[in-house]
């Protein structure tokens, strides 16, 4: 009787291990799908905040936390994967706000295809080392997920440097 309980416990442990391994492989595949040929503005838009380090959790002997972090990271990646049209619309909104909008003016965009939207607002303009600089806030809403960033940029040779 006891051996049946041990055998079923071993089966459960094997299933859990295979699910963790499967999630780990999915994470590696998703991370390898990203490209590196984006401009700096595009790259900042594609970034999302990680919930925590899977490897740190595993190294500390907390596999449950590692699975949780990995699941949250995969979910965040899937929720915040802007398509090319959305990247272009958000990048254009940033450029319009930086080049034309007074402080406090909101430049927004909306993609009706996926119900995504974004806003950009310059909050401060200043000079640093004889360069024209601005601080702007960026907000994106996509698939129910929201992301907010504040960036400092300066104009060098008539180009905004992030």
ROMIMI-937214 format. One record per residue (C-alpha): x, y, z; residue in three letters. Coordinates in steps of 0.02 Angstrom, whole numbers, padded with zeros to 5 digits, always signed. Layout:
BEGIN
XYZALA...
***
This chain:
BEGIN
+00000+00000+00000UNK+00138+00120+00046UNK+00233+00084-00114UNK+00082+00139-00216UNK+00085+00307-00126UNK+00272+00326-00156UNK+00252+00280-00340UNK+00112+00408-00364UNK+00215+00541-00273UNK+00362+00506-00389UNK+00246+00524-00539UNK+00181+00691-00475UNK+00359+00753-00447UNK+00407+00700-00624UNK+00256+00794-00695UNK+00303+00951-00599UNK+00483+00938-00659UNK+00427+00916-00840UNK+00312+01069-00826UNK+00452+01175-00754UNK+00568+01116-00892UNK+00434+01154-01023UNK+00410+01332-00955UNK+00598+01358-00955UNK+00611+01302-01137UNK+00467+01417-01187UNK+00553+01563-01102UNK+00716+01528-01195UNK+00623+01515-01361UNK+00531+01679-01331UNK+00690+01769-01282UNK+00779+01707-01438UNK+00638+01772-01549UNK+00682+01953-01515UNK+00784+02047-01643UNK+00924+02169-01611UNK+00904+02284-01761UNK+00788+02410-01679UNK+00832+02591-01657UNK+00859+02650-01479UNK+00685+02724-01472UNK+00605+02562-01533UNK+00709+02459-01412UNK+00648+02561-01264UNK+00469+02532-01319UNK+00494+02344-01335UNK+00569+02328-01160UNK+00462+02272-01017UNK+00503+02257-00835UNK+00550+02087-00771UNK+00461+02026-00616UNK+00620+01950-00543UNK+00765+01838-00584UNK+00724+01658-00618UNK+00906+01608-00600UNK+00926+01697-00433UNK+00772+01608-00366UNK+00838+01439-00424UNK+01012+01473-00353UNK+00934+01518-00185UNK+00841+01354-00185UNK+00667+01424-00213UNK+00603+01336-00370UNK+00424+01390-00338UNK+00476+01573-00349UNK+00574+01535-00508UNK+00420+01460-00590UNK+00316+01609-00534UNK+00443+01736-00601UNK+00457+01641-00765UNK+00268+01632-00787UNK+00248+01817-00751UNK+00389+01862-00870UNK+00313+01758-01011UNK+00142+01836-00978UNK+00216+02013-00978UNK+00310+01978-01139UNK+00154+01914-01226UNK+00049+02059-01163UNK+00176+02191-01211UNK+00229+02137-01383UNK+00195+02293-01489UNK+00177+02263-01675UNK+00268+02369-01806UNK+00120+02486-01831UNK+00109+02522-01644UNK+00297+02548-01628UNK+00291+02672-01772UNK+00141+02765-01698UNK+00222+02778-01527UNK+00390+02831-01598UNK+00303+02965-01702UNK+00209+03027-01549UNK+00375+03041-01455UNK+00455+03138-01598UNK+00305+03255-01617UNK+00301+03290-01430UNK+00489+03321-01419UNK+00499+03431-01574UNK+00335+03527-01566UNK+00235+03510-01405UNK+00247+03634-01261UNK+00272+03566-01085UNK+00116+03477-01023UNK+00037+03449-01196UNK-00014+03267-01225UNK+00016+03185-01393UNK-00082+03023-01406UNK-00108+02880-01527UNK-00233+02737-01542UNK-00232+02574-01641UNK-00412+02515-01664UNK-00354+02348-01735UNK-00292+02286-01565UNK-00365+02418-01449UNK-00193+02479-01402UNK-00152+02659-01363UNK-00016+02773-01299UNK+00019+02948-01238UNK+00174+03056-01230UNK+00193+03216-01129UNK+00344+03329-01110UNK+00355+03379-00927UNK+00512+03487-00926UNK+00627+03579-01047UNK+00802+03633-00997UNK+00978+03662-01062UNK+01126+03557-01010UNK+01302+03591-01075UNK+01227+03706-01208UNK+01114+03565-01269UNK+00924+03575-01282UNK+00852+03439-01168UNK+00679+03379-01121UNK+00603+03258-00998UNK+00453+03162-01063UNK+00332+03035-00995UNK+00272+02891-01101UNK+00120+02782-01069UNK+00065+02629-01168UNK-00089+02521-01143UNK-00094+02353-01232UNK-00197+02197-01197UNK-00246+02261-01026UNK-00065+02290-00976UNK-00001+02466-00943UNK+00175+02534-00951UNK+00238+02704-00897UNK+00414+02775-00923UNK+00499+02940-00892UNK+00650+02980-01002UNK+00778+03120-01011UNK+00837+03162-01188UNK+00949+03295-01263UNK+00965+03357-01441UNK+01138+03330-01516UNK+01171+03376-01698UNK+00983+03401-01723UNK+00946+03223-01664UNK+00871+03169-01498UNK+00992+03060-01400UNK+00912+02940-01278UNK
***
